[in-house]
Amino acid sequence: MNLLQQLQFCAKRNTPFQGKQLHAQIIKQGLQQCPPLPNNLIDMYGKCGLLQDAFNLFNEMPQRDPISWASILTAHNQAKLTQRTLSMFPNMFTLDNLLPDNYIFATLVKACASLSSVKQGKQVHARFVSSHFYDDDVVKSSLVDMYSKCGLTEDARRVFESILRKNTVCWTALISGYARNGQCKEAVEVLRRMPVKDLFSWTALISGVVQSGDGVDAIKLFIEMRRDEVPIEDPFVLSSIVGAAANVAALELGKQFHCLVIVLGTV
């Protein structure tokens, strides 16, 4: 396993001590400025939660590229410093005279989604549309998620319909957005259109319906999901449906759902 592969392994397994040892080895061998090692070091430090190390390394780089910027901006998102992600972004132009690529656009949209910042999200969307990456489906999926979380379901729907290769992420984001905003009919309609319905899409629908205050419909949807024999591999949908039973004061149903939780071994 070479140095690059070892760095990627550390990032994946979240082993910061081993990552720092590799960094020291890279410096000792005089490879600290050899591409793509610096960018992978930033990525590793970010994924290991060592943001300051990532930032120091980023600032020390004599020449940065879009991958360097994507790595450091992603590291800030992972550290939940999304406002700093957005405030750093203009430096990409002023300091390095670089333009964002599709990875950076997706990172910026995720930062806007976490902040529920509609104004900044629309600014990023406008810049994305005028870029060479305007048709990137990954960025569009992120936009669907952002608009859904900000309650702008019609904006989310417009972006969703423009995606050529719709993945589970964008289907689920739109379903969740509609359901959370009380548009249960639209949420169910999108689920019906979904080619392959999985637990996550059902959970997005049911939990969103519960959040909108419609416990009865949430219970009906859960029963339908069970009839479709969707395997329950995550307990979140069960906690949502128990909450729905409590909301409608359905004690017996609540007991039945509790028994199901016990049978499935999620408590």
Secondary structure, 3 states (H helix, E strand, C coil): CCHHHHHHHHHHHCCHHHHHHHHHHHHHCCCCCCCCHHHHHHHHHHHCCCHHHHHHHHHHCCCCCHHHHHHHHHHHHHCCCHHHHHHHCCHHHHCCCCCCCHHHHHHHHHHHHHHCCHHHHHHHHHHHHCCCCCCCHHHHHHHHHHHHHCCCHHHHHHHHHCCCCCCHHHHHHHHHHHHHCCCHHHHHHHHHHCCCCCHHHHHHHHHHHHHCCCHHHHHHHHHHHHHCCCCCCCCHHHHHHHHHHHHCCCHHHHHHHHHHHHHCCCC
